[in-house]
Amino acid sequence: MVDWTAVDHALAGIESDRDRATCQRLSLDYAHFSPILWPQLQDRAADRVLYPRTEADLLAIARVCVQEQIPLTVRGAATGNYGQCTPLQGGILVDLTAFDQIVWQRGSRLRVQAGAKLAAIDRAIRPSGWELRWAPSTYRTATIGGFFAGGSGGIGSITYGQLRDRGNLLGAKVLTLEAEPRFVELQGEAAQAINHAYGCTGLITELEIPLAPAYDWQECMVNFPSWSAALSFAQAIAEADGLIKKMACVLADPIPSFCKAIKDACHVGETAVLLLLSESSQEVAEAIASDMGGRISWQRSPQDQPLTTLIEQSWNHTTLHARSTDPAWTYLQMLLPLGQEAALIDAFQSRWGDSVLWHLELLRSHGQVRVAALPLVRFEGRDRLQQLTDELTAAGAILFDPHTYCLEDGGMKQIDIQQLTFKEQIDPQGLFNPGKMRAWAEKYGDRSAVT
Ligand SMILES: Cc1cc2nc3c(=O)[nH]c(=O)nc-3n(C[C@H](O)[C@H](O)[C@H](O)COP(=O)(O)OP(=O)(O)OC[C@H]3O[C@@H](n4cnc5c(N)ncnc54)[C@H](O)[C@@H]3O)c2cc1C
């Protein structure tokens, strides 16, 4: 039993929230996209939310957590989709948004504090001719620490792959929960120990990442009379090596009608392809669109900053807009089988009709252009969702279950031994975000690794 009075006294110098309602509000993210996750998470809450401002504050919090065996979970902007920052076992939720400074930039290499917001980072570094390689569609609010700890990729993945791909993370500084907490530096491949680990393997205070050359991005929407023509066009854009691109998103009819910002530019029955291209690539893309039967329906030029209109219709923003028109929509996430994308969609459209609507994102994976799908799924119960998942898996899709808060059952797909080993070293009591890592639970249950 934690003596919270003693804890409050020990951490009195650090700003905090203690009332239950505030702690609960700050403990929740966008897990309500999942009718399966939400009932499991909606009542979970941290006992305290703390707002450290210095490394000394962080060390003080870590010492108390170790001494009192208090779970410690980190909160960036709480835009995760799977309850990643929701403390399953209460404890302390650390808000890291005061750690928002750029530490240094050396050409295409950036060292930044983990609580910095992605859009703010880009604003700061763009004058140098560089920018972030990727953005989630929550670009304006999400933090870089939360993106690497909880996200997977997004806008930019069409060129640079996903965050876990080699070369996309160069280093990290991490606070440990060892008997005597400290900061450790991870460089190169060692930094993968904290990449997409939901903060179970340490509190990240700084990240070192590679940048991309900054381009004068242009937003453009091209409409097609069929989803298959739209998919072929998006693939042609993604595969055109000479085109500089950041996004190709396909929204099959009637999904564009769910998105207020673009619905007037899309006729009933049309599929929309949302593109982010460099200004120099626009003309060629328009020619390809015209050759393939597309109609340019909406455009925005680099002068119209910020260019977030189409970004905020893509990736999981599509799900957000669909749910705002009808909360019965939920979603799945998957990689479609290479070369069989159109055949799979065709087969599932015949079988599942309007209860599955196809939202596709083009990305680069292991050197190939791949089609990721985030279909909107009308929720008709857990069994029906499982049936759809099973059928998709049997058809060759690789599913990344968005209806679980367990790290390995979602995006990771398997136990990461490097992450487990690192956690055993730096968090022997299993206090970082407990309950999210199956590898730990299978080995230690609710127990610590030390006896
Ligand atoms: C509408 C919508 C659209 C989205 N689109 C995308 C998308 O395109 N691509 C994508 O990848 N994701 C997407 N997401 C998910 C999410 O927005 C992103 O992954 C985002 O980058 C998370 O950042 P955050 O600051 O909100 O992190 P949080 O939600 O606060 O945290 C995410 C996880 O990281 C941990 N964490 C946060 N900071 C740290 C730290 N400093 N050290 C250790 N652990 C930490 C938390 O404990 C939690 O487990 C979307 C979500 C929504 C609701």
The ligand as a Gaussian input file, in Angstrom:
#p B3LYP/6-31G(d) Opt

LIG

0 1
 C       -6.679000      10.881000     -34.987000
 C       -5.398000      10.143000     -34.744000
 C       -4.499000       9.974000     -35.786000
 C       -3.285000       9.284000     -35.589000
 N       -2.415000       9.101000     -36.636000
 C       -1.256000       8.435000     -36.424000
 C       -0.321000       8.244000     -37.480000
 O       -0.485000       8.736000     -38.585000
 N        0.806000       7.533000     -37.215000
 C        1.076000       7.039000     -35.975000
 O        2.118000       6.409000     -35.781000
 N        0.219000       7.235000     -34.954000
 C       -0.930000       7.922000     -35.144000
 N       -1.777000       8.122000     -34.105000
 C       -1.373000       7.718000     -32.765000
 C       -0.620000       8.866000     -32.014000
 O       -1.243000      10.101000     -32.292000
 C        0.814000       9.004000     -32.404000
 O        1.500000       7.791000     -32.315000
 C        1.534000      10.076000     -31.582000
 O        2.809000      10.266000     -32.109000
 C        1.650000       9.767000     -30.116000
 O        2.303000      10.863000     -29.498000
 P        1.829000      11.410000     -28.084000
 O        2.747000      12.504000     -27.690000
 O        0.395000      11.750000     -28.095000
 O        2.086000      10.120000     -27.201000
 P        1.231000       9.528000     -25.987000
 O       -0.084000       9.060000     -26.479000
 O        1.238000      10.487000     -24.865000
 O        2.144000       8.288000     -25.596000
 C        2.254000       7.184000     -26.447000
 C        3.064000       6.095000     -25.719000
 O        4.397000       6.538000     -25.574000
 C        4.764000       6.588000     -24.195000
 N        5.588000       7.775000     -24.055000
 C        5.280000       9.056000     -24.375000
 N        6.343000       9.844000     -24.173000
 C        7.343000       9.045000     -23.706000
 C        8.675000       9.270000     -23.275000
 N        9.213000      10.493000     -23.313000
 N        9.381000       8.219000     -22.811000
 C        8.855000       6.972000     -22.774000
 N        7.606000       6.709000     -23.162000
 C        6.862000       7.731000     -23.620000
 C        3.466000       6.658000     -23.421000
 O        3.601000       6.132000     -22.120000
 C        2.589000       5.793000     -24.294000
 O        2.849000       4.451000     -24.007000
 C       -2.994000       8.784000     -34.302000
 C       -3.902000       8.967000     -33.268000
 C       -5.094000       9.638000     -33.478000
 C       -6.034000       9.841000     -32.325000

